[in-house]
Amino acid sequence: MADDGDGATDPDDASESDDSGVDDGADDGVDYAGRAAEILGFSRWWQIVAAAGMMAAVSPYQYVWSSIEQPLAESLDLALPALGAVFSFYVVFQSLSQFPAGKWRDSRGPGALTFLAALLAGGGYVGLAYATTLWQLYLLYSLGAIGVGIVYTVAVNTAVKWFPDRTGLTTGVGTMAFAGGSALVVPYVRANATAAAYGDVLRNVGVAILVVTLVGAYLLRDPPDDWLGLEEDGDGAEGGDRSDNLAASLRGRAYTTREMLSTWQFWLLYAMFVAMAGADLIVIANVVRFAEQFGLAAVVATASATLLPVAAGVSRMILGEASDRFDRKKVMAASFVLAGVFRLALIGAGRAEAGVAFVALVMAAMFFSSPLFVYFPSVIADYYGSQNSSGNYAVLYTAKVGGGVFAGTVTGYLVATAGWIPTFALGGGLAIAAGLAALLLRPPSGSGLEADATAAAD
């Protein structure tokens, strides 16, 4: 990448080398990469690297809890059921903190917000090492969860704001890091998470979270509203001859959250999110017990639990990229239907006691359902614009609470009353229903994108 002598990067050179081999695409006629490099002074991909690093850093809150729960209970002389609410608090605060954080970020940028997230998430884990009572665990994990929620909404929408042309791929990178980042931490925690050693483990992990997130807070920034040098017309749609070549998130109307909530498309997306999050978490939370229900060997249950997050993480990049290159609605619909079909097939593999097929179907089911965390922020940006994307997606993300309640409380009731097979079958049905519902989606009336829907139908 050439430098013109004063530290600014030549946008023409940047457009060729911005991706380090990845097509960064001005194939729609707009040089997104070159404009971004001119503003930042470096490739916009470093924004994704910073966002992904932050996501990986805070992932232990969600994926390492099961490894530290036992030593915490032993150290504080608590019964394990008493700690059950800790993770529930995490889900609630991680999800609900994203709306105020997203609104702040859309209006004031990510800097101060991610600095606060670093203190909350890093400090929360460090504080666990010194907790002496149950209420302190509740408080510290909840504060940390707020930090995680801030990081999540900032990271996902950094991709939306800097990559309107590659939203699926770049949100996939960030959410993959959140799913897979803890893979580096779990072995260390499990090797040392004893009642005697867990304090040092918690402190070390907390310091790592703090440092990585502070670095991200320093690096992240948002593009200016006019970063592509285009003026908006009175309705908020981009004007000029190049408007038809812009990504949908820039070409259409910039909806406020209140305006978004008045459209039927949002509420359909919300119902789809609840259904898919429920179907996803049913498998994540219960795959080991489901394998045991069929009398499958312990190695099958272990392999399923181990490979599940791998399939979930990889799929977010692959299908995220596919949703950029092809019709996003159709990719999402096919993905969710296949996720449901593979969940139903999983029941057949269990009944047949086919261990290899069971593991393969777990991976396939997760491969096609996990990209829900890529599709939904991308569709929100496509339909409602990137200007308020952080706050708008944060509202949709609250549907994860509903999915979590379904996968936890409702699933527990269904298993007790109907059994495992009907419960997993319901998860498959929910995924198929969400896929079919996706076919009903179209840009909101008055968004300025109606022509896109007509062209896609033709």
Beta strands, then each sheet from edge to edge (+ up, - down):
end
